């Protein structure tokens, strides 16, 4: 009976120790998997932010050179009021781009205001050839979007639709 009790106690303690070690090992594996997921999500976030930043850096010089060339053409044509207006809108747009670039996310209303600055510059370049219509629900204006999300889309639309056509 004593031998049976010692054997039962030994195997109970042995089983308990093995179960505890297995539980600890599983907890450790789950924790490692969670850490890996966090690392992966951080890396993906950094990659997306880097791609967005790279896209901004690629598109803004193109836009800036076109705008400066348009201002130059306005000055040569002695349309100084339009040239001054264009420079003011360019200044406001670049100020927005630099300020909002640090925050990353802005309200859709703020993004649309910046887009309107950009379109104001482009309207000076393209006059009657450029018309824009908005169809936006008021409830969406407070939503947060990445800053300068819309400008590259509109810039490409202008580049591939308005810029290549005379009418």
Buried (B, 14 or more C-beta within 10 A) or exposed (E): EEEEEEEEEEEEEEEEEEEEEEEEEEEEEEEEEEEEEEEEEEEEEEEEEEEBEEEBEEBBEEBEEBBEEBBEBBBEEEBEEBBEBBBEBBEBBBEBBEEBBEEEEBBBEBBBBBBBBBBBBBBBBBEEBBEEEEEEEEEEEEEEBBBBBBBBEBBEEBBEEBBEEEE
